[in-house]
């Protein structure tokens, strides 16, 4: 999605940003609901209502804290002359801080991190472009670790044990999700082909499934092995398929924003 944004595909309607933001909120909702059902299973007195109320609270707190940090950074960069490499290190450190803060308070840390970027890009566009370029270079190296670590969680033998029932559950889930995306974007102003790209963008599964798929088994949940198997199977099927479809369909379904590209070239010069 970062590559698509860099290539100016769908940027006029901020489609790559829409997908990234929605994915972050989706993670918050998914993990919270998962934790709620796990809490019900292990604790009869678990209050699911309170846990569900934590979803909008964590989203609001995450965005608010990210905005505050973003504005502070803009003020700091305006008053002090700091090299871009040091600015990148400072932003990464604050991002790590937000992620760890999630262990102590209810906060959607990923949305907070993205909010920092939104504020910098909005208030200091030229600086935002330079920092984005540097972070893209870091991402080339960091994505190797991301996918290696996710791959280390995958046991193909367990996935194969899920069989046809696993494929059926995954298929129903993806179909329901796709319908939900179409409903959510009904009056968004997106063209049908742009909506279809958003649908495709939400097909891949990986990090959340790898992170929490084994928890039911560890907690002694009945059929925990089957739950883990289906989680792993969803990664094996949807991650490569979704990545290929996104890469191939982005130039076909999204409009390239030529004006933005020209503006960026002028700013660089």
N, C-alpha and C positions, 0 to 999 in steps of 0.2 A: 504493500500500500504506500509506503514511503517512496518507492521507486516510481509508482504511478503519479504521485503528487509532484515529484521532481520533474517528471516528463510532461507536466501540465495537462494531464488527462482528467477531465471532469472538474478542474479546479475552479471554473467560473461559478459552479453551484456548490463548491466545497464538498464534493462527494467523497474523496479520500478521507477528509477530516471527519465527515459524518460517520463513515464506517468505523474509523478508529475510536471516535467518542462513543458510539453505540456499543462497540465491542468491550470497552472499559466498563460501561454501565452494566452490560450483560454479565461480565465476570462477577461484579458485585452482587447482582440479583441471584445468579446461579449458585455461588458459594454460600450466600446467606440462606437460600431455600434448602440447599443440601445440608447445611449445618443445623437448620431447624428440624428436619426430618431425623437426622442423626441424634439430635437432642431428645426428641420424642421417644426414640427407640431405647436410649440408655437411661432416660430420666422421665418418669411418669409426670413429674411436676413441671416439666419444661413448658414455658409460655410461648407458643408459636406466634401469638398476636404481637407481643413485644418485639420478637425477632423480625417480623415482617415490617414493623414500623421503623426498624433500624435501617431499612434499605434507603428510603428517601433522605433520612437524616445523614447517613454516611455519604450520599451523593452531594448533598448541600454543603456539608463540612469540607469534603474533598475539594470541591470547586472554590469555596470561599477561601480556604487556606492557600490554595494554589494561586488565586488572584492576589492575595496579600503579599505572598512571597514574590510574585512576578512584579508587582508595583515597586516593592522594595529594591529589587534587582535593577529595575529601570532607573530609579533615583540614584542608586549606587553607581551605575555605569555612566550616568550623566555627570556626576561630580568627580569621579576618579578615573584616571586613565589606566585601564587594565588591558593586558594583551588578550586577544581572543581565545588563545589556548587556556589561559587562566580562567576566563569566563566560563568556558566549557567545563573545566574541572569543578568550578564552584557550582554550576547547575547540576552536574552529575552527583555531587556530594549532597546537595539539597534533595535531589530525587531519591537517593538512598535513604536519607533521613525521613522523608515522607513515607516510604514503604515500610520502614521499621516502626514509624509512629502508629501504624495500623495495628500493631500488637498491643497498644496501650489505650487507644481511643477508637471510637467508631468513625472511620474515615475511609472514603474511596480514594486510596493513595494514587492509583493510576490516573484518575481524573484530575487530581491535584497536580501531578507532574505535567499533564497535558495543558492545564490551565496556565502554568508558568510559561510554557512556550507560546500560548495564545497571546498573552499580555505582551511579551517581548516582541512578537511578530507584529502586533497591532501598534505598539507605541514606538518601536524602533525597527522599521521594516528593513533597512539596509543591514543593520546588525543582525537581525533575525535571519536574513539570507546567508550571511557569512557563517553564523553559528550552525545553521542547518547543514551547510556544506561540510563543516568540520565534523559534526556529529554523524553525518552519512558515512564518512571515512572510518570512523570508529565502529559504526554498525557492521561494516564489512567483516571486521574481525570478531565483533561480539556475537553475530548471528551464528558463527561456527559453534561457539560454546552453547548457545541456546538450543540448537537442534541436536547437538551431541548429548546434552543433558536430558532432553526430552526422549531421544532415542534410547538412552540408557534405562529409561523407565519401562520401555516396551518389551514384553515377552511374547514373541510371536506364537509360541506353543500354547500359551494360555488363550490368546485371541482365537486361535483355530478351534478351541474347545467350545466356544460360544455357538458356533454353527449357524444354522438358518434362523434360529430364534433371535440371535444377536443382530443379524442382517435386517430382519423384519423390524425390530425395535428401533434400530438406527434409521431405517428408511422412513418409518412413521414420524420419528422425531424431526428429521430433516424436512419432510413434507409439511409438517405443522409449523415449523419455524419459517419456512418459505412463505406460507400463507400469512403468517403474522407480519413478516417484513412487508408484503404487498399491502396489507391493511394499514400498517404504520405509515407507509409512504403514499397513501391514497391521495391526499390533498397537499402533497409536498412541493408540487410544481415540477417534479422530475418527469422526464419522458419515460415511456414504457421500457425502452431499451436500457435506460439508466436505472430504472427500478430493478430490472432483471440482473444488472451488474451487482446491485446491492444484495439481491437474493443470493447470487453466486458467492459473493464475498463472505457471507455468513455460513457457508457450508463447512469450511475446514474446522476441525477440532484437534487440539493438541495439549496445550499447557495445563489448562484446568483439569482435563481428564487424567493427564499423567500425574498431576499433583494430588488429586483426591480420590482417584479410582481405587486405590488399595486400602483406604481408610475403613470402609465397611468390613473388609476381610479381617483387618487388624482388630477392629472393635468386636468381632465375633458375630456380626450380622448374618442371619441365615442366608445361604446362597451368596455369601460374600465373594466366593471365587467366580461365580457367574457375573456378578456386577463388575468385578475387575476385568474379566475377560471381554465384556462388552465395551468397557471404557477403552481398553487397548485396541480392540477391533475398530472402534470409531476413529482412532488416531490413524491406524494403518490405512483405512479406506479413504477418509475424508481429507486428511492433511495433504497428501500428494495430489489427489484429484482436484481439490479446491485450489491449490497453488497453481497447478497447470491451467485450470479454467480461468482464474483471475488474470494470469499473465497473458493468455491468448485472447481473451475476450475484451480486456480493457481497451486496446486500440480500436476495436470494432464497435463497442457499445458506448464508449465515452468520447466526447468531443474534445479535441485538443485546443487549448486556449492559447492562440498565437500571440495575442496582445500582451499577455502576462510574460511570455517568453521574451518579447522585444523589450519590455520594460526592465526585466531582470538584466538583459544584456547591456542596456544603457547604464543601469546602476553600477554594474561591474566595471564598466569603462570609466 
